[in-house]
Amino acid sequence: MEFSSKLIEKAVNEMSQLPGIGKRTALRLVLHLLKQPKEQTTFLSQALLNMREDIKFCENCYNISDEKICEICINSSRNQRTICVVEDIRDVMAIENTGQYKGIYHVLGGKISPIEGVGPGQLNITALTEKVKLGKVDEIIFALSSTMEGDTTNFYIYKQISDSKIIISTIARGISVGDELEYADEVTLGRSILHRVPFEKTFKNN
């Protein structure tokens, strides 16, 4: 792709680094910004800078937050003793959009994947098991994607907390095997949360 301006070329190259954005789409976005009032581009760039500088991760659940503790964890109407374990913040958003879940979350920050060099020590697993050991939890709900990595992560955590007296469940398999939670429709995901099943059944029946 030839550019008549090095400034446009650099902007397009940077924009095309975003997921799902190719060079042509990036060029279309850059040219759109060029047609807008300069203030609009300033507002956009400032919003992105502020996000990078000021965004925090909740000290309790590792969700993104504007404050040290996120709005979900600080909400007194939520069941603080039911914890839904998810891979990342996109899964929190997906489940929240269903309006069916009233507990809190624990964001692992990924899944165990030896192929990609991700082990248990690189995820927020220890903080979760500590909550269980301290008696702060009545139920753990596994809501990781139905992939080999997701199942491996679920089982690893299960082995760490299986001696506790808490309920350990997983979302119902309304989500197809291999699917990521963020792509599930809200009705299916909501039903999967409501009709969760004991985690032990998911591997004892295999």
ABEGO torsion letter per residue (X at the ends): XBBABAAAAAAAAAAAABBGBBAAAAAAAAAAAAABBAAAAAAAAAAAAAAAAABBBBAAAGBBBABABBAAAABAABBAABBBBBABAAAAAAAAAAGABABBBBBAGEBBBAAAGBBAAABBAAAAAAAAAAGABABBBBABBBBAAAAAAAAAAAAAAAABABBBBBBBAABBBGBBAAABBAAAAAAAAAABBBAAAAAAAX
